[in-house]
Amino acid sequence: MDTVFEFNIAGAILESVQSGNNASINTALKQAVALIPQQRFDPFITNHDMDREMSVLKGNVGQAKAAASLLLTSPGVPFIFLGEEIGMEGTIKNAAGLSWYWNQNLPMQWSGDKNGGFSANSPWMPVDSSYLSNNVSDELKDANSLLSHYKILISVRNAHPALRIGDLSIVTTSNPGLFASLRVASNETDLVLINLTDKSISTINLSLDKSSLNPGVYSASPILSQAVSGDLNINARGGFNYIPVGEIPAYGTVIIQFNPK
């Protein structure tokens, strides 16, 4: 097979955003990179055999945004389960006793219109009642919606090869509620920071023992963030100690690009 689904990453994403702790996702990403050659794996959050993400997270949109950030800044080929990007809900067995297959594959919620905008005729199953608040049409109009967050992340990933194919280094953080990774490609280096908690993080000290980066001074420019703190100094082992930004809001994502000076 060309690639394989990475179930450990799926479970780790949900565990880390629910616990507000980076331990699970750090371990899962390190194992995947070490065990599966050439990043030939497919990270995901949930699929049709699992309770939907928004049901697991009990409707917490902030956690869902952090999960999307972990997914779409990870190595490999990310997969998004239909409707996950708008917060559709569903469990393997619901109160009506429907089988997992039908309950997990309800019609896509395109709008707040009849049948969720899926069809003028009655679809094979009624749309979920959440279609009135979670649908593509409304979320496209809201810059702070879950769908808008997915669209931004997908655009950033497509524009920056380091986020798609770059080598991965998990960066040590001073706060376990902060996920940090360094992605290094042949012509680009990006730093990813994701706040996994419901509170802003202002103590942000990062350290890395070694990497493939050449020693020297690198200028920092924001890809997805507020202003950055300053240059990155890489030591002889490719490592560093760095304070990238002053604060990251609850469930916020920061991506910074570095270029040798």
N, C-alpha and C positions, 0 to 999 in steps of 0.2 A: 504494500500500500504506500502511496505517496506520503500521506500524513496520517496521524492517529489522534483521536480525541483524547484530551488530557483531563480525566475525571478528577485527579488530585487537585489540579488548579481550580476547577469549578468549586469543589468543596471548600478549598482554602480561601477563595474570594469571599464566599458567604460568611465563613467563620471569622475572617479578619474584620469585615465591615460590621458584623454584629457585635463582636467583642471589643472593637476599637483597638486592636492590637495587631502588629505586623508579623508576628511570629509564624502563623500558618502560611501566609502567602509567600513570605521569604523562603521558607523551607520547600514549599511546592515548586516554586520557580527554579531554585537551585537544583533540585532533583531532576526536573524536566530537562534542563539544559545539560546536566551531566549525563543523563541516561539515554536521551534521544538525540541522535546525531543531527547536526545542521539545522537545529530548531524545527524539525519536521513533525511538529505537533500542533494540535488545534485547541487553544484555550476557549472555554465557554463558561457561562454562569449556570444556566439550567437548560434542560431539553425536554422533549415530550414524555420522557420516562420519570420526570421529577416534578415535585410541586413547583409552580412558577415562582420566580424570584420575588415578585412583589407580595405574594402570599407568605413566603418565608420571612420576609422583612417586615411583615405586618403593615404595609403601606408606607414605610419610611422612605420618602423620595431622596433625602440626603444620602442615606446608605446606598440606595440604588445608583445614585450618581457616582459615589466613590467606587462602587463595584464596576460600573462602566469604565471608569478611568483605569482601574487595575486591568481590566480585560483588554482595552484598546491601546494600552502602552506596553503590553506584554509581548515577548517574542512569539513566533509562530504565526499561524493563520487563524485569527479569531472568528468565532461563529456567534451570531445573535439569533436566539430563538424568536420566531415570529411573534410580535406583540410585546416582547420584552422591553423594546425601546420606548414604548408608551406607557409601560406599567400595567399591562394586562395581568389579571389575577387568575388563579386556578390551582386546584389541588388534585391529587391522584384520585381521590374519592370525595364527592361532595354530598351534601345532605340529601339530594334526590337519589343517591345510589347509582349514579351514572358511572360507566366504566372510565378508567383513567384516560383512555384514548380520546373519547368524545369530549370529556371535560377539559382536556389539555389542548384541544384543537377546535375551539369555538371560533366563529367568524371574526376576522380582523375588524377592529373598531376604527373605521375611517372617519366618522363624524358623529355628531349628536343627533342625526336624523334617524328616521325609522330603520330598524334593523342595523343600526350603527353605520349606515351608509354603505353597507356591504352589497346589498341588492334590493331592488324594488320588490322582488318576490321573497317569500319566506325562505330563509336558508335552511340547511339540513338540521341545524340546531339554533335555538334562540341565542342572540348575542348576550353576553354577560351584562348585568345591570350597570357595571362600571363604565360603560361606553359613554354615558352622559358627561362624565368628568375626565375620562382617559380616552382620548381619541386623537387621531393624526391631525385633523383640521384645526382643533383648538390648540394643540400643543405647538403646531408650526407658528402660531401667532404669538406665542409666549416665549420670549428670549430666555426665561429662566426655567423652562419646562425640561422634563427628562429627555424628550425627543430632541430638543435643541442642544442639550448637552451631548447626546450621541452624535449629532450632526457635526458639531464643532470638533469632537475627538476624532471622528473618521476623517474629516478634512485635514486636521493636523497630522494624523498618521500617514495619510496619502502624500502629504507634502514633505515629509521628513523621513528619509530612508533609514536613519539610525533607529527610529521607533519600530520599523518593520523588520530589518535584518541585522541590526547592530548587535555586537556582543553584549551580554548582560553581566553587570556586576551589581550585587546587592550592597547598598551603602549603609553603613552603621549610623543610626540616628540617636540623638540624646533623648528622644521621646518615643516609646514603643507605639504610640498612636500615630506616628508618622511613617509612611512607607517611602523609601527612597531607592532609586535604581539609576545606574549610569549605563547608557547605551552608546556604544562606540562602533561606528562604521568607518569605512576607509576615508570618507571625506566629511564626516559629521560626527559630533559628540553632543548628546543630549542628556540632561539630568531631569528625572521625573520625581516629583514630590506629591504625595497624596495624603491629606489629612483624613484619617479613618474614624475620627471622633466627632461628637456633636458640639465641641468647643473649639475656639480658635487656638492655634499653637503659636507661641511667640518665642519659645526657646528652641532654636533650630541650629544645632551643631552637628555637622556631618563629618564622617571620617571614612576613609577607604585605605586599606593597607597597600594594595597594588592593583594595577590595571595595565592595559596595553597602550595607554597614552604615553607619548614621549615627554620627558621632563621639560619644564618651561612654564611660561605665564600664558594663560588663556583668558581672553576677554569674554564676558558673559552678556548675552542678549536674551530678552524674554521672548518666548514663543507663545506661552499661555500663562501669563502672570502679571503681577504688578512690577514695579521697578526692582531690579536685582541689586545685591549689595556691592559687588565689585569683582575684580579679577580672581581667577582660580589659579593657584600655584601648585603645579604638579612636581612631586619629588622624583628622585632617581628610580624609585620602584613603580612609578605611575600612580602613587597614592597621594592623598591630600587630607587636610583638615579645612573645613569651609563653612561659612555662615552665608547661605544663599539669599535669604530674604528676611525681613523683620517679623513677618507674621503670615500665617496661612489660615483662612477662615474655616469654620466647621465644614467638613466634607469637601474642602476646596482642593483644586488641582493646580499645580505649578509645573511648567515645563520650561527649561532654560537650555539654550544652545551655547556651546563654547567653541571658540576659534583661537588657534595659536596667534600670538601677537608677534 
